[in-house]
Amino acid sequence: MASPLPPICDTGGMNDLHVIIPAGGAGTRLWPLSRRNRPKFLLDLAGTGRTLLQGTVDRLQTRASSVTIVTGQSHRDGVLDQLPEFADSATRTLLIEPSGRDSMAAIGLAAYVVRERYGDEAIVGSFAADHLIARPELLHSAIDEAVAAAADGYVVTIGLTPTEASSAYGYIAPGPALSDEAGEADAEGGARRVAEFVEKPDADTAARYVAAGYLWNAGMFIVSAGVLAAHLARLLPDMHARLETIARAWGTPEFEETLAENWPHLTKIAIDHAIAEPVAADGGVAVVPADAALGWTDLGDFD
């Protein structure tokens, strides 16, 4: 299922998007289709002839200046079998994490390498490897709005308009529109300040959230590399220092050794808890609502 070398956009601007795709998993929720060494992102669950990982790269690469996949050693060969161009390309990078340290470490590894290569103003966007989206053009529109808000210094997430009162997802409470706060006339649509993130609710609470206009949290985050580093330096200074050390070794013979020395000491924490929630409490997170017509699903289980 190898893919031909596909296009990467080159807009040549400071607001170029550098896509990060964390690709991990234990292969348990869709067992026996998925296994430890064959997680769902390596499967063609939609019957399109492309696996979920390939589909993720397909829909994001035309909006990206670079794409970085972060995966574990056990998935390395599977990823390269499907995406051989990631073995040797200036704009497609495969990073192998020595062990699972949760999403902040995985995303941080890629983001700090992007920062080392492209600078603080580079916009990084993290997108899951195993989601389906029926209308990618609607995602691209939301990404464009998110990139603009990220360039203004926000950590930005894309919130999905719920199609039902599901208790399977976390929710985002949107606050006032950023355009309204800036005194602009049109405050409809666009990025909004995040009032709070809430964990997966029970059915009654989910119904209340949907009625109140809350959005599903799909774990998509867009932020400039420098802003992300500044938040980590403040909130998790040891992780920040170690990721900087690792990133500075990128492209040198010492990279693997430096990674192995520092990786086990990184705090095991999700990006939601490390960055999104505490920064939202300080007013620094924005959400771009995505239309329900996006047709998003995370294929979490057989139901």
Secondary structure, 3 states (H helix, E strand, C coil): CCCCCCCCCCCCCCCCEEEEEEECCCCCCCCCCCECCECHHHCCCCCCCCCHHHHHHHHHHCCCCEEEEEEEHHHHHHHHHHCHHHHCCCCEEEEEECCCCHHHHHHHHHHHHHHHHHCCCCEEEECCCCCEECCHHHHHHHHHHHHHHHHCCCEEEEEECCCCCCCCCCEEEEEEEHHHHCCCCCCCCCCEEEEEEECCCCHHHHHHHHHCCCEEEEEEEEEEHHHHHHHHHHHCHHHHHHHHHHHHCCCCCCHHHHHHHHHHHCCCCCHHHHHHHHHHHCCCEEEEEECHHHCEECCCCCC
